[in-house]
Amino acid sequence: MVPIKAIDCQRMRSNFSSHAVDYDIYASVQKRVVDLLCGRIPGFTSEPGMLLDVGTGTGALAAAVSCAETKHQLVVMDIAHGMTQEAASRLPDVFACDADARTLPFATDTFVGVVSSSVYQWVDCLPAAFAEVARVLRPGGLFAMALFGEQTLFELRASHRQAVAANSGQRSSHVQSFPTLVEVSSALAAAGLCCRDLFSRMEVVYHVDVPDLLRQLKGIGASNATVDRPRGLASRRVMHTMMNIYEENYRCAMGLPASYEVIVALAEKTSTP
């Protein structure tokens, strides 16, 4: 089991908010995740009502859902104000607010559906966060969610660990730890949500080199936001060693791979928790 790490929400908010304007330039994997999630959603419900997009980012998932579900009013929210602003400007007919996925600022039994893409890997207590989703969903409502799982960026993580060991360092990895499929399943069950579908698949993006990968991660604001993250930059020696290890171990004919485990879940609120 991946150990739960406390997230520095203020740092995470700042990271993403400051990169909101350029986010879509770098968010190639996140766009794939939106497409994957939308392809699995069977349609929320014939019942009229409101839909909530948790952690809307620049509104890509909300835009896709609003096109398919025109009979529903859409509410978008993000912890980063810059992201909320981008989504609101892209989707002028939605209600938009700044809010934290851990404590949803909505009344119980408000929404007929909740969606979220590439968000909950940043939440340090999934059972509590999913319980909030269950609370705001009406009975029979659907939760459609995709997040990044434990195998995400395993090449970068392994290369950094080896580089630290090779240089006799004691620094922690700069790479975020993400939840396992079992942890996601258990968190949904603990929240009183009944899974209709739960699976994971790997998405791979090929880069020119390691700096290209790091620029993409920085461009979307995906910096390590754990409370016990290493302070300051890694030493030049560790970074140089890490890049060499990454190149030697993983380069292929298509370039330098960066793998992302995408976990997709569709779950229903069968009763009031």
FIKOLZA-450907 format. One record per residue (C-alpha): x, y, z. Coordinates in steps of 0.02 Angstrom, whole numbers, plus 50000, padded with zeros to 5 digits. Example, Ala and Ser with C-alpha at 12.3 -4.5 7.8 and 13.67 -1.06 7.14 Angstrom:
506154977550390
506844994750357
end
This chain:
500005000050000
500645017449958
500825027450119
499635042250134
500555058650131
499825074950196
499565087450055
500055105650072
498435112850000
499055130649996
500565125549892
499485114849777
498255129149754
499675140949710
500515128449592
498965125749486
498285143349494
499905150849430
499925138949281
498095140249233
498355150949077
499625138948999
498885122849069
498075116848908
499715118448813
500535105148921
499055094548979
499135081148843
498915066548964
497505075249055
496585077448890
496745058748857
496035055349030
494525066448993
494205056848831
494395040148920
493195044949059
491885052248941
491935036348839
491435026148992
490035037249056
488385029448999
487395045449025
486985051349198
485115050849219
483505055749136
483065064949296
483335083849279
484515091749403
486265098349429
487945090449389
489555094649482
491315094449409
492565093049553
494265100549515
493725107049346
495425113949294
495165123749134
493485115349107
493905101848978
492855088349062
491455100649099
491405105848917
491275087848859
489925083748986
488915099448949
488845094848765
488205077448805
487055082148950
486185098048891
484675095049003
485685097449162
486365113049246
488245111649272
489225117649423
491125118449412
492355120649555
494225120549582
495365123849730
496435135149620
495605151849581
496545153649418
495835137149357
494065141949410
494235158149312
494845149049156
493395136649163
492115150349192
492745160349043
492695144748934
490955139648992
489945155549026
488325146149059
488965136349209
488985140849393
490795142049453
491585143049626
493225140249716
493115125049831
494115110649905
493695092749855
493895087450036
492465098550098
491185101749963
490205117750000
488515110849945
486965104450032
486625085850052
485735077249906
486035091749786
486715083649627
486115070049510
487905067149455
489705071349504
491175070249384
493035072849410
494615070249308
496445070249363
496055077449535
495875064949675
497695059149669
498045075749755
496875071749901
497725063650051
496175054850123
495115047149986
493775039250100
493355056150176
493355064850006
492255051649927
491085052650077
490845070950032
490385065849855
489125053249924
488405066550037
488045079149897
487395065949776
485555061849772
485115043449798
485355034949630
486605048149576
488195043349482
490005047449525
491135046349371
492965049049413
494725046549343
496345049049439
498175044449421
498695028249508
500245021549592
501195016849433
501145034649368
502875041049319
503685024949381
505175028049265
505515045049341
505235038849518
506405023849499
507745034249413
507715047149552
507825034049689
509335026149604
510145043049581
509935047349765
510665030449816
512125032349696
512555049149773
512335043149953
510965055949982
509555055650106
508315066550012
506535060649978
505895058649802
505215074049714
503895063049631
502135062649705
501485046049773
499775041149704
498445028749764
498255010549716
496745002749631
496334993449792
496405009549892
495205018049771
494005003249779
494055002849969
493795021749982
492245021049871
491515006749973
491885015750137
490945030950070
489415020450034
489615021349845
489265005649744
490485002749601
489774999549428
491474999649345
493265000849407
494834998049305
496555004949267
497545006949108
499225014149061
499445029448953
501195033148887
501865049748825
503545050448735
504735064748763
506315071148679
507275070148843
507065071449031
507065090649034
505605090148911
504625079049032
505035090249179
504495105749082
502825097449045
502535093149228
503015110649282
501915118149145
500325110749219
500805114849399
501075096649447
502445099549575
502645089049731
501385096249856
501665084650004
502005092850171
503645083250192
504265086850015
506125090549996
506535108950017
507395117249871
508015109249712
508895092649702
510775093949687
511505095549512
512405079049538
510795069749583
509845077549437
511235073449314
511335055449377
509445053649371
509385059549190
510755047349140
509885032749226
508215037249146
509025038148973
509985021848993
508545011649063
507025017848970
507415026148803
506635017248655
506385020248469
504895031648503
505845042548626
505895043748814
504295036448890
503335043449037
501965031549095
500355036349182
499195023949267
497415030249245
496125023249366
494315025449311
492825022549426
490945023649400
489995022249563
488195024749617
487455031649777
486195018249820
485615025849983
486005040150101
487635035850192
end
